[in-house]
Each structure stands twice: as structure tokens, then as C-alpha cells.
Amino acid sequence: MEGITIETANQTCGAFLDALASKAPVPGGGGASALVGALGAALCTMVGNYTVGKKKYAAVEADVKALMDKAEDIRARLLALVDADAAAFEPLSKAYAIPKDDPGRGEIMERCLRDAAATPMAILKLSCEAIDLHSEMLEKGSVMMLSDVGTGVVFCWSALYGAALNVKVNTKSMADRAYAQAMNNEVDALVERYWKIAEQVYEAVLGRFA
């Protein structure tokens, strides 16, 4: 499909939002989820930057630095997935345009659907990892940055749900129902586990403001 713009992650915020709001096929929910997750990971690093070098947190400084390194890796990978999600959509959109009586359509569709589902699955898994980082940063990061831990985990929480939806919109159309169900089961298990962790972090932050 002509008009698909890759490297959306390198646009300005305004340009990305304009593209997201337009009738252009990408970016869409998957890319937006990746970007939101990257924002959440960046906030984890921010908390770390306000923690390291402080005498009060000297005992956990090495741990906080390790969390920051992991958060930066996740942020970079999620940002790359903004574009990967757009790239995966193009062949799928072309596959949908193949005439239904074409004997090769089914095989092409199945391959494209798997590729299109793989990217949001990666986004989902990285969002889970970022939630774990916020859970640990809550205990080790500067108490002055609690609201940023809470905000960061909410962003990752949102990315988790958005990615899950974008996996399932693709598995719904797969002919191989066993493969689709296995992927759906993995999504459901991760969502069930990590929404609870994210909620616990959020509630813990909120509780400290009471």
C-alpha cells in the first residue's frame, strides 16, 4: 500500500500525533502502544537519574544503575517497534487485497497475520519487563520521584493492554486456530499477571500520598 511512512518514531511528537490522528493506515494502535511503553521506560530511567549519586541511596546505587540500563534497553527496543509495527502492516494490507479465489491467498494471509501479531506480542512482553522495573524502582528509587514511578507504570500498563488487543485482532483472522489460541493464551497469561503488578505499584504510590 502506497503512503505508509516508516521511521515514524523519529518524527516530532506533533508530527507523530498528526499521523496517528489521520486516515493513514500507520501509525495505529500497535505503534502507539509501543511509544507509550517507551515513555514509561524513560520515566523509570528518569527516576534512576534522580537517585544515583545521592548518599541516602548509596546502598542501592548499583541496583538502580542496573535498572536504568535495562530501562534504556527496553526504551530503545520499544521505539524501534513503533516502526516495526508499521512495517508489518504493509504486507498484511496487500494480502487482504488479494482476490479470494487466488489459490495462494491463504498461505500469504497466514504468514502476514503471524508477522503482524509478532510485533505487538514483542511490545507486550517488553511492557511487562518495564512494569517489573518500576516495581523494583518503587522500592529503591528516590522518594521524591514517586509520582514518576506511578506515571511510568501506568504508561506501561496501557501499553500492555494496547499490545494485547493488537495481537488478538490478528489472531482472530488466522486459519491455524491452534497457533492462534496458543498465542492468545500467552497474551492472557501475561496480561493477568502484569496488570496486577502494575496496579500494586500504582496503589502503593497513591497510598504514600494519603
C-alpha positions, 0 to 999 in steps of 0.5 A: 500500500502506497503512503505508509511512512516508516521511521515514524518514531523519529518524527516530532511528537506533533508530527507523530500525533498528526499521523496517528490522528489521520486516515493513514493506515500507520501509525495505529494502535500497535505503534502507539502502544509501543511509544507509550511503553517507551515513555514509561521506560524513560520515566523509570530511567528518569527516576534512576537519574534522580537517585544515583549519586545521592548518599541516602541511596548509596546502598542501592546505587548499583541496583538502580544503575542496573535498572536504568540500563535495562530501562534504556534497553527496553526504551530503545527496543520499544521505539524501534517497534513503533516502526516495526509495527508499521512495517508489518502492516504493509504486507498484511494490507496487500494480502487482504487485497488479494482476490479470494479465489487466488489459490495462494491467498491463504498461505500469504494471509497466514504468514502476514497475520503471524508477522503482524501479531509478532510485533505487538506480542514483542511490545507486550512482553517488553511492557511487562519487563518495564512494569517489573522495573518500576516495581523494583524502582518503587522500592529503591528509587528516590522518594521524591520521584514517586509520582514518576514511578506511578506515571511510568507504570501506568504508561506501561500498563496501557501499553500492555493492554494496547499490545494485547488487543493488537495481537488478538485482532490478528489472531482472530483472522488466522486459519491455524486456530491452534497457533492462534489460541496458543498465542492468545493464551500467552497474551492472557497469561501475561496480561493477568499477571502484569496488570496486577503488578502494575496496579500494586505499584500504582496503589502503593504510590497513591497510598504514600500520598494519603 
